[in-house]
């Protein structure tokens, strides 16, 4: 029996975020022609609300306003109301976020934007409270004022809408004009990063602080390029502080979205697949550069978290975990000193509390977020025990508290499978899996790729964006194709199964057919996508790398594997379009700067001939993989097979032994057959000799 007083059109959707609103008294529509046609027929403005399931303030606004009968009645009377999951529709989210930022100077979620019946924005904001506070009007006041403006001052509203629409179309007119790409762009970007860098606590800016893995990866590439110790220091300090902070789940692994303070202590507690995918690779690269055990442990624990909590039974990775549980933000992750003392023996509890900064007063709303406040040596001296005993007490304490935490009500999980985000995680798990010998991680990456190709592909070979409850939906966007193509290339380089490179090549062709702009770069939406107020090109790396950054990176690698110089040319055109912006705003172009670094460096090709299961072949591969070689592509062929890949053609065993060929810009050094010889050659390569 239906016990809900209200049910709206969102009940037919698959998005967990939309389904959360299916029983609001608001007459919600999903985005689509039915809602737009109704707005035109009734000559009503549209109220568009965009959010996502792990968004804390989205839940607050729903409780305060969208579940309130009086507010809902006002919304239904004055507007056609549309609710969008930003993770399903990044095109709508990007267009209208640009508009809100242009109108207000800031953005965020929940996004609240009012549109003409033609979909053109004319007023917007983010969270509006039920009652006037924080210097903001109440949501009901805003609703009445917007409706009155639309009704009484139509000409002004339509003029504002047209000006905003024209502004939104500007990115489409960006062109790849002439100019040179040089190392001075990298140097200027690094210099500007230093200006924003927090020398005490790491990260960039003050608060809130975001992890910014792409920016940190760029810093690591600059250390590899030139030996710049400032670049290494920025990356290493930030990664250490984050790993010790409350932004990292000290019991279960994985990172929360961001820190609300400057010291990485108090996080916004949601966990996102895309953050953890990118941070996995950054911590792995930092471990390859420094060999610090802390960085490896973070990678191992985050892999465990992803496989345990974010992996679907049939393959593919879920999207997010909420910040809230039982109606309270962070409740699942918080501890009282009394609770810890009741679960652990007195000595273990004392050591654990000293190390993780646990107190009776707490550090967040009377409870404790676990963060490392002392090192093991300091705790050992304080308790007059060995460091090994401290380590054992901490291990024991973490295990007991984690097991107890598993009995709590868990935060909700958004079980959508998104092609773009899965591409990022497939890439990360494949790379981490082979470097660290984690076959479970590599196997999960392979299963996810197989799932996308089997369940999220259309009959004509194109991709879908989203999968939930047995249903694949929405034509994939540029970022879906580019992310998945890059992941498939990574799968080839970790498994040497040519089918992955074949799929990457096929999808790259579709990417050109659907998204390519002859003026340079790629549009976010395909040629047959519904007509929106603007067709954008996105270049900025925010929390996620932009579609154009990922496309340029994938094309650069494919150009080497397939000997397609035209792919390198297209990557260069994307870089040219953003060369000034990259230098001046490096934290907004972290991934694209890494692509520029690769573009300006000699291509490095490592071809290995040998049987995959031969220990000598594995020794050669291990020598390659323990290093951070951001510009190297790796290919392998069995001795008795011919390969279609140009960099493997004509390669043979030497003296019947597994053999490595190391080349720069297709000029090859003498082949080597021992790991020691290869190590020296790779060291020379890294040093630019």
Residue, then its C-alpha position, 0 to 999 in steps of 0.5 A: x500500500x502506498x503510504x506517501x501523501x505525494x508522488x510526483x514524476x520523479x518516481x519514474x527516474x533511476x537516479x537516487x537523488x531524483x528518487x529522494x524527491x519523488x514524494x515531495x509535495x513539489x510538482x517536480x518534473x525531470x528535465x525534458x520536453x514535457x516540462x519545457x512544453x508545459x512552461x511555454x504553454x502556460x507562459x510560466x518561468x522554470x525553477x531548476x534545482x540541480x544537486x546530487x545525492x551526497x550533497x549535505x546542503x541539498x538535503x537541508x534545502x529539501x527538508x526546509x523547503x521542498x518538503x514544506x507544504x506551503x512552500x511547495x504550493x507556492x512553487x507549484x503555483x508560480x513555476x514549472x519545477x524541474x529537478x536535475x541530478x548533476x552527475x547524470x547531466x553534467x551538460x546542464x550543470x555546467x551551463x547553468x553553473x556558469x550562469x549562476x557564477x556570472x550573476x552572483x560571483x559564486x556557485x555551488x550546490x544545491x544550485x537554484x536557477x530560474x529560466x525563461x520557458x526557452x531555457x535561458x537563465x535570468x536569476x539564480x543562486x545556491x542554497x536559500x534558507x526557509x527563513x531570512x538569515x545569514x543576510x539572505x532572503x527566505x526562499x519564499x521571498x525569492x520565489x515571490x520576487x522572481x515571479x513578480x519580476x517575470x510577470x511585471x518586468x518581462x522586458x528586463x527579464x528577457x534582456x537579462x536572459x539573452x545577455x546571459x545566453x550570449x555569454x554562455x555561448x562564448x566558449x564555443x567560439x574559442x579557436x586554436x590560433x597560432x603561437x608557440x608552446x614552450x617550457x616557460x608556461x610550465x615554469x610560470x605555472x609552477x611559480x604561481x602555484x608557489x604563491x598560493x601554497x600553504x607552507x605550514x599545512x600544505x595545499x593551496x589557498x586557505x580554507x576550505x581546502x580541496x585535495x587538488x590531485x591534478x595540481x599535485x601530479x603536475x608538481x611531481x612531473x616538474x620534479x621529474x622534469x627538472x629536479x625542482x625541489x620546491x615542486x617536490x616539497x609542495x606535493x610531499x607536504x600536502x600529501x603527508x598532511x592530507x594522509x594524517x588529517x581528518x579528510x582521510x578516513x583513518x579507519x576505513x581508507x579513502x578520502x572525503x570531499x574536502x576540508x572546511x578548515x586550513x589544516x585538513x581536520x574537519x572534512x565535508x564527509x561525503x566520499x566521491x569515486x572521482x576524488x579517490x580515483x585521482x588521489x590513488x594515482x597521485x599517492x602512487x606517483x608520490x610513492x614511486x618518487x619518494x618510496x615513503x611507506x606512508x604514501x604506499x599505505x594510503x594507496x593500499x588502504x584506499x584500494x581496499x576501501x574502493x573494492x569493499x564499498x564502491x564496487x558493484x557485484x557485476x563490475x563497475x564502481x558506484x558514484x558517492x557515499x553521503x556525508x549524512x547518516x541518521x540525519x547528522x553530518x559525519x555521524x558515522x565517522x565520529x567518536x567520543x573518548x568514552x566510546x573508544x575507552x569502552x571498546x579498547x583495553x586501557x593501554x591501547x585506548x590511551x596510546x590510540x587517543x594520544x596518537x589520533x588526538x582524541x579528547x573528552x572535549x572532542x574536535x567537532x561538535x563534542x565528538x572526535x574526528x580521528x587525525x594523526x597529531x603525533x608521530x609514533x616516536x613521540x607516542x613511544x617516548x611518552x608511554x615509555x614503550x617501543x615503537x613496535x608496541x605503539x604500531x601494534x596498539x594502533x593496528x589493534x585499535x583501528x581493527x576494533x573500532x573499524x569492526x564496531x563502526x561497521x555495525x553503525x547505520x552507514x551513509x547512503x550510497x549512490x549506486x549509479x555507475x557513471x562512465x566518466x568516473x569509472x574511467x578514472x577509477x579503472x585507470x587508477x586501479x590498473x596502474x596501482x594494481x601492476x605497480x604494487x602487485x595488487x591483482x585484485x585491483x587490476x582484476x576489478x579494473x578489467x571487470x569494470x571495463x568489460x561491464x561498460x562495454x557490455x552494459x553501457x554501449x549502444x547498438x551502434x557502438x556509442x556509449x551511455x553516460x549512466x547505469x542504474x537498476x539494469x537501465x543504461x541512460x543518457x548519451x555519453x558526453x565528451x568526458x565519458x569518452x575521453x576518460x574511458x579511452x584513457x582508461x582503456x589505454x592504461x588497461x593495455x599498458x598493464x595487461x598487454x591485451x590488444x583488445x583494449x587498445x582496439x576499443x580505445x581506437x574505435x571510441x576515439x573515432x566516435x569521439x571525433x565524429x560526435x564532438x570534434x570542432x574543426x576550429x580546435x578542441x571538442x564540444x561537451x555534447x555530441x552532434x545529435x544532442x538536444x539543443x540547449x541554450x549553449x553548446x560548450x567546450x570545457x577546458x577547466x580542470x575542477x574537481x574532475x579533469x575537463x573533457x578536453x584535458x582527458x581527450x588531449x592526454x588520450x590522443x597524445x598516447x594514442x599518437x605514439x602507440x598507433x604512429x598517428x601524428x595527427x592525434x598529436x597535432x590535435x592535442x597541441x591545438x587544445x593546449x594552444x587554446x589554453x596556453x595563457x590561462x594555464x600559466x596564469x591559473x595553474x590550479x584550474x588546469x592541473x591535468x592539462x598542464x601534465x598533458x603540456x609537460x608530456x607534449x613538450x617532452x621527448x616521447x619515451x617508448x619502452x618495448x618488451x619482447x618476452x613471454x608474459x609469465x617468464x620471470x625474466x620478462x616480469x623482472x624487466x616490467x618491474x624495473x619500469x613500473x617501480x619508477x614514475x615515468x609520466x611520459x613513457x608508453x609501454x608495450x609488450x609482445x610474445x616472442x612468436x607473435x607479430x604485432x600491429x603496433x609500430x613500436x613493436x614491429x621487428x622487435x625480437x628476443x636477444x640471445x633467446x632472452x626477454x629483451x627491452x628496447x628503450x627509445x626516445x622519439x622513436x630513436x632506440x638505444x641498444x636492446x638489453x636483457x637484464x633488469x640491471x641494464x634496463x635500470x641504468x638505461x631508465x635512470x639515464x632517461x630520467x636524467x635526460x642523458 
